[in-house]
Structure formats: structure tokens, C-alpha cells
Amino acid sequence: MDFRESWHMKTFIGIDLGSTTAKAVLLDENRTVIGRGITNSRSNYGTAARVAAGEARIDARFTLLRRSLAPAAGEAGAAGFLAALERAFRLEQFLEQLADLEETCLGQLKSERFAATAGALSEVLKAVFQRVREEAPELYAPGARRKPDFFRDIAGSRFHAHSEIAAKEAGVALDTLLDAYDKSIVEVENRPPSGDLSAKLKRAAARAAESEGDASHLPQDRIEDALGIELEETYLVGTGYGRATLPFSKEHIRSEILCHGLGAHMMYPRTRTVLDIGGQDTKGIQVDGNGIVENFQMNDRCAAGCGRYLGYIADEMNMGLHELGPLAMKSNRPARINSTCTVFAGAELRDRLSLGEKREDILAGLHRAIILRAISIVSRSGGVTNEFTFTGGVAKNDAAVRELRKLVEENYGGVTINIDPDSIYTGALGAAEFARRAAGA
Amino acid sequence: MSTIITHPKVAKAWVFKDASMAKQKEMMNRHYGRLADAPQTGEKVASTFVPGNLNELLMCFGFAVNLPEINAIQNGLRKTSGNFVMEAEKIGHSEDVCTYVKSDIGMMARGNIGPNGRRLPDPDVLLLSCTGCFTFMKWFELLRERYRCETIMFHTPYMADGKIAPDMVKYMVKQLEKDVIPKLERVSGVKFDIDRLREYLKKSARAEDDLVWVLQSAKATPSPIDAYFGGIYYIGPIFGAFRGTDDAIEYYKFLREEIEGRLAQGKGPVTPGGDMGKERYRLVVEGPPNYTNFRQFWKMFYEEGAVVVASSYTKVGGTYDFGFRHNPDKPLESLAEYCLNVYTNRSLPMRVDMLENYIGEYEADGLLINSIKSCNSFSAGQLLIMREVERRTGKPAAFIETDLVDPRYFSPANVKNRLESYFQMIEQKRARARAAG
């Protein structure tokens, strides 16, 4: 596409509202993914959908920038400038929301119950936010690890850390500070971020220029063109669990099972079987050569064997969700876990730890337990037919993947197993393609 | 973003306005009134099951007939079964036990107050007509333990080979002559009169003709009835205590006239939300419905324009659409054949054939299975049934899971998710076929 001639671009958006995260994918008319966005589902699906879609549009803007600068890629600093711009933009976003959070927290102090202490508390809060603000650039420095990446998590962990120190220093109750935070974060999260993209981009560009040096030698006209293209939301399709509460009108909703089937087909056209393990549901789906769903099975009322199970285990073991897989990978003798019930697993876990079993062996056993359950769902949907695509948050977990490979090999022989690094967007991708088709593109 | 936030609509009260519905309501009230009055009127009471019930025979002895599954269903619809199920669990019945059984046991434990708010009488006789459900025997064992009354076991040979052999009928007639009838005579004090039985059977056949006509009206497009959700109401009188009565004849006459009217006007089924909108999907359904969330469940279908054109559940109390009618000329033989024919007594291959035929005859878009969590007899093998029907017909199938009368086993979001996926799957297949054609 020649960007200089096209100031208006049709886009098709798919939104997958999961129990844990909301994902959005933006497709162009050629079925190419130009943007992806993700956010935590929070308590308000409508906001989660807006935020995810907004993130996807921002991502699309960066895609357009990359494309527009592609001819200049050889020029010194083009790639570096773009990366810095993106980091700086994320920092700008963070600071914007942090300012909102600070204002909201301070607003909490106006209530009568703080009448006596509001002055002191407000000073402490301001100091805490100042510290978070000061260290923010480090969080977005090149190579910095931010996992998970949602505002709630980053701001929450930093606020807690600084509050502990500040509360002690000032002699105020830590609980009061945390209470102000808890009440505010939900409010802030459910307030969609401001839409003033260009102002944020300008500030980000200034920041990027500071760190990467002057970008004026890059083709400014192309940058401006890319920023000037209007991304038209031509059609939107939403999908996700708890479908009764999806914030879309009926004609804009497609079944998540169909979306996952189609999304997996788009990623790997030879896919015939799809396994999706999400936060609270596990689906086994059979698709034909066109990505049309032939059959499916999913877990019932019980979320045992889903992503949440691992989340619960992580909490029990006082570990991060992302640390579970790597630790389980160290095991050579997985424990035989009897229960896939999330509640019972906690007790079993504590029992085994007290008996001196190794953490990695227990964890490996837990991973095997959830995959066993998933395989049972896949079997009931019609088994595994080559090629087999594994999607959802759990597909990012190496220990789960290792068990899956083993069980598929044992039960179905040699099968190609596809796992896309962006597999979490599979449902949103399918939804976006449904949107493209619905618009007759 | 062009999103529209939708709010759930408040359900309207379903007004009984058709003559058949008013008649049925009156019949049910009278039925429960008769049972509750039995201790005063001195009428003897027989408890028996719906599949394979020998209503005409029991009427020959003047029994008021109590049907435990119907009580459980009524309690499910009235949302009282949940507490009864938990009561039964308190007594010691496990989570896996059939919830009809637990609803019944729990209701007894809490004073046996029936759906009309009055105490149900203790039975004078338990007639266990055993037709394929393995739980029936255990259930009656529990009832016998409690009531310590005469218990009669009438055994129906399972149709494992897919056909009725002459010996099967002989075996059953012999049981009737040697065991069932003498015991019923003894308990009731009434002498058996075969001509009285013939009269009742003649009436049964008349009502059965009209029932079959009604169920087969669903072959029309659009179908004037829903043969599953609506079908539950249509089978009520004939599966229950009214087969062989003038009431049943009258009910089915009214019903048939109403459906003839709808057919002539090209109308779809009546639903709790009024006349159904455009018919978009025609389904064959295997398995009973969920009763605790019956209207919510039904709504998930009619809101999407899905109509059930044939169901196996409307055959559990008698399969009449392949030609069987109660026959006054062969009274005992025809009772035996009736029992042999009920859906619960049919083998897995017979069930597959039946569902496959329904999909063809009723021009359905596919098969939906509602698998009952606590039904160990009939949920087994349903996935195999589904795959085989799918293979033979080439039509898409889907599987949902709920329960009969345990509200804890109805997960609306999950069921809705699966149903909508299924409807969209059918849509997608159609679009594909159109593109290819």
C-alpha cells in the first residue's frame, strides 16, 4: 500500500473478552494483522473492550510507522528511534494514568472519615506517587522486564512498595493508604484513557529524541503521513465468555468457539484440531479445511484444569504465574497429582510440600493434571487430527506444552503441534476476520 | 466504538390462553386433588413410572395413579426440587444419584407435600414396570423400604436386537396374567374385567392418533409446534395418568384443532414469549430438558429462531410414530408391546436409527444432545450416538450438559455459549454450501 495516497484506511476489529484478559486484533482489508491490544478484563467488560481496542489501534499506528519508515530502515537510527518512540509512548500512557490515580486517591481523602488525618495522608500519598513517577522511566527503559504489563499490576506493586516505606517514615497507617489505593484503582481502570493520541505521541517523540538523539534526518513527511492516516472502524465483532454480558449488540457477536476455530485456521491453515486453554474455560475444537467448526467440546461448570488453576497454585506457592512453568521444567520426576479440582489441589500441594517433595516435581505433576483434563475434552470433541494447534494463555507455559506433546504422542502418534507466540490473540483474530467478512470486504 | 450495551429483558408471565392448555391445567389440578383426597375418598393409590406405565390396567382396578417422575418434574418447574435434592443428600444419597430420585426422596422426607401444596398419599401398591432405566429398580427398592406395601415387578425385556420377538410378548403376557393382575386384584379388591380394559385401550388409541398427528405436524416448514419444549406439554396427559380417559381424547382434540389452525396460517410455535419469530434452525434433540430453568433454557432456542422439530424425549412414555397403537383386540399383548416400544427400552443402534430418520424426515439442520449429568442409564453412549448420526447424515451435531431437576447443574452461560456456537456453526455450514453450490 502506498501510504502517501491513502489517508483513510478501513480496519476490522475483533475483540475477545476473556475472564482474565481482553484481547483485540485489527485487520486491514488484505487480512493482514496491523495491530494487537490486550488489557486485564477488570470489573467492566465495556471498558476492557474499549481499552483493548484502543491498544490495538495504537499498535496499528506503530505498524504504520514501521511500514512508512521501512524504506529508511537502513538509515542510521530508524529502528532504534521507533523502538524508543514506542517505549516512550508506553511511559507517557503510564504517567497519564498514574496522574489520574493520584488525583483519585487524593479525592478519597475528602470523605469525612479522613477529616482529622487528611492533611498528613495527602502529603504521604503525594510523596509515594512522586517516587513512583520518578522511577517510571526505568520501568520503560530498553530491556526492562515488565511482567505482567497492565497498569493495575505495575502501579499496584510499586505503590505498595513505596507506601510501606513512606507510611513508616511518616507514622501513618499503611492500611489507610492501601485502602485509598484499592478504592481508586477500580475507578481509574474503568475510566477509559484519554483519546488524545497525537499529544501523547508528540511528548513521546520528544522523549525518544532525548534518548536516541535527533530523528530529524528521518523522512518526516512519511512519519507525518503514517500518523495522519485515519483508521476507520469499519466493522467490529466481539466474542468471549460470559456472553450474556458482552457489551456489543447482537449482530456484532460471534461465538468464541467459532472465532477460535477460524483464528487458528488463519494462523495455521492446515489446522484440524484446536485446543484452547484460557482462564476459566478449556475448549477442544475440530475444524475443516476452511476453518469452519465441525465439532467442539468444552469444560462444564467447573473450571478445574483451566488457566485459573495455575493462577491459584501460583498464589498458594507465593510465586508469579510466569514462574511456574520454568520451575516445573526442572523436574525429572513429576508427582502424581490426584486432583484436578482447584480447591483440593491447594490442600494436596500443602500436604506434599510438608512431606518434603520437591516444588518442581509437584508443579510438574500439576501441569500434567491440567493437560490430562484438557486431552479428555479434546478426545470427546473427536480426538487429535494433524495439524494440532494449541492456543490460549496456557500455551505460553513450557511445562504445560511439554506434557501436552507427551500425551498427544502417546495417544495420537506423530502430530504437528503449532503454538504461535501470539496465540492468546487467536479468538480476537477470528473475530476480526468475521468482522471483515460481515463488512463484505 | 459502535457498541450497544444491552440489558436483559424482564420475562413476561406466560398466559394460558389456548383451550388445550387450559384443559391440561385443569386436568393436572384435578389429578393432584384426587391423589391428595385419596385418604378421605378411600381410593387406592398405585405408584408407577412413566415409561411403560400400565395406566389402562390400573384404571381397571380403580387406582389413583401417582407418578414420581411427574412429581419431580413439577417440583423442578416450581423451583422446589433443589431443596428436596439437598434433603436427600443429607440422608445419604450421593451427588451422582438420579435427581428425579433425590427430588422424590427429599420430598418424602419433608412430609411428602405435592406440587399442589397438599400431602401426597402413601401408595397401596408399587408397580414397577421396568423398561430400560437401571435406576428404576433401585428407586422402588427405596420406596418399598419406606412404604412396605405390595410391590410388583413387571419386567420388559430390553430390545437389544432391535426387534420384538414373539417370545418377549408371551413372556410379558404371562407375567401380567400370573403375577401382575392377581396382585392388583388382591390389593384393590376389584375383579379384573378384560372388557373394561378393552374400552380404555380403545380410548388410548384415539388420543394416540391425535398426538402423533400433532408431533408430525413439525414436518411442515415453518413447524407449527416445538416438539421438545412444547412437546413436554403435549405428551403430559398421555404419558401420565390420563391415557385411556375421555379427558385425554378431548385434550388432544383441542390441541389438534389449534395446531391445524396454526398450520393453516403458516404460524410457528407458541412460546412463553409469544409467537416465535422467523424459523431459522430446525433441530432434532436427544435427551430430556432441564426443568429447573425450563423457560430460560427454552428462550435460548426461540430467541435465536431455533425450533425443535423432533425429539426422542417425547417418546420415553411411548413411541407411537412408527405405527404402534394400543389395541383393544389384543389387550394384554398390546400392553406388552407398548412397554417394549418405549424409547428407554430401545438399544443404542435403535436410538441412532431413530434420530437419523428424524433428521431426514423432519428436514432438520442437525442433532443436539442434552446430556443429563445425573442420568447414568441414558447419558452413557450419547457421544457415540452423536458421532454416528453426524457421520450418517453429514449434518452438524452438538452436545450440551444440564440436569433434570438439580438447579446446581444448570450453567446458563455455558449452555448459551454452546448453543449459540452450534447455531452459528449451522449458519457457517449453510453459507459454505451456498458458496459451493
Interface residues (C-beta under 8 A of the other chain):
Chain A: G46 A49 R50 A53 E233 L236 G238 Y241 G242 R243 A244 P247 F248 S249 K250 H252 R254 S255 E256 I257 L258 N290 I292 V293 E294 N295 F296 Q297 M298 D300 R301 R380 G382
Chain B: M1 S2 T3 I4 I5 T6 P8 L383 R387 E390 P396 A397 A398 F399 E401 Y409 S411 P412 A413 N414 K416 N417 R418 E420 S421 Q424 M425 Q428 K429 R432
